[in-house]
Every structure is written in structure tokens, then in C-alpha cells.
Amino acid sequence: MVAVGPMLDAVLAATEGLDVTVLYAASVRPFDAVALRAAGPTDVVLVEPYLAGTSNNEAHQALADLPHRVLGLGVPREEHRHYGSMDEHLAAYGLDAAGLRARIVSFLPPA
């Protein structure tokens, strides 16, 4: 798990009780490929506060010589025209703790 910037709290809540390693990046650039490799992942979930998939390529490059999968979670590319609080927007995008947990659990292999 890589939580970027303000997504850390939601990621920690979403992964509570799961056997995962959570890495925190205050900013996404420069991408910390060394830390990602040191964590020893085969499955990587990137949770970013901007467009989904923004850093997927960086993760793929960091792990190019290892078997791996990457799931990039963030704001979807389709346009949303609804008003609301930040919490309401995060829930609508599936970026709140409940939405993240559902997507993370469905991505990870069964324990």
C-alpha cells in the first residue's frame, strides 16, 4: 500500500486488521522506488488524491524485474457535477475508508 499525502488516514482505517504494509509518501515526486522495492511487494495499491493511475507507471518501473500487480486508486477520470463536502466527494469516488477497503480486499489475493 502506498498512501500519498492526505490519503494516509483513510488508507490506515481501510487496512486496519489486514496483513499489509503501508508506505507513506508526502509527495509523489520523486517516486521512492527504493522504499517500494524494500517493502517487498508483489501486489501494490497506490492511493493518490488526484487522478487514478497517476503513479502506476512509476511503480511498474520500480518493480519491472519482479512479478507484481499494481492497482491505482484516485479520482476517476469521468467528470462529476455534484456539490458536497470533501468527505462526500471522497465517498463518491470510493476514496473513503469503506470504499478503499472494499477495493483493496477485492484486489488482494485470498489469505
C-alpha positions, 0 to 999 in steps of 0.5 A: 500500500502506498498512501500519498499525502492526505490519503494516509488516514483513510488508507490506515482505517481501510487496512486496519486488521489486514496483513499489509504494509503501508508506505507513506509518501508526502509527495509523489515526486520523486517516486521512492522506488527504493522504499517500494522495492524494500517493502517487498511487494508483489501486489501494490495499491497506490492511493493518490488524491488526484487522478487514478493511475497517476503513479502506476507507471512509476511503480511498474518501473520500480518493480519491472524485474519482479512479478507484481500487480499494481492497482491505482486508486484516485479520482476517476477520470469521468467528470462529476457535477455534484456539490458536497463536502470533501468527505462526500466527494471522497465517498463518491469516488470510493476514496473513503475508508469503506470504499478503499477497503472494499477495493483493496480486499477485492484486489488482494489475493485470498489469505 
